[in-house]
Amino acid sequence: AIYDRIPEMTRRLVDEADNALSGCSEALNQAYLSEIRPLIAAPAPDWSYVFNLRVGRARRLAPLQDVAPFVAGEEQPQLDELTTIVTEKLELDAQYSLQRALKYWIYVHVPPAMILPWILISGVRPAYS
């Protein structure tokens, strides 16, 4: 199942980002190490993904947009690749959140489903009593 592979896929994205930014400028490297790498370092499930997949995407991509004016033209491909990696990571987080919600949905759904028939049956009184 993809749910179990997401931590491994996240580690591969971090390695890919590390390799993509080798030999980059100090500004891009500093932004990556301080703000972007912690964002992609581990799966980050969030309930907001369950209700709206796009919520928070702009906030999570903001560090990349903040550093963009300071990136030289020859480093633009590295920034674009990093943006792609972060976007993939956000999609993995969304999948992780949705799969997690589905995994635990049974614990929320089954108890009320088992109790409801009992409530209905015990609440119905015969008309002739």
Secondary structure, DSSP 8 states (H G I E B T S, - for coil): -HHHHHHHHHHHHHHHHHHHTTT--HHHHHHIIIIIHHHHSS----HHHHH-TTTTHHHHHHHHHHHGGGS-GGGHHHHHHHHHHHHHHHHHHHHHHHHHHHHHHHHHHHHHHHHHHHHHHHH---TT-
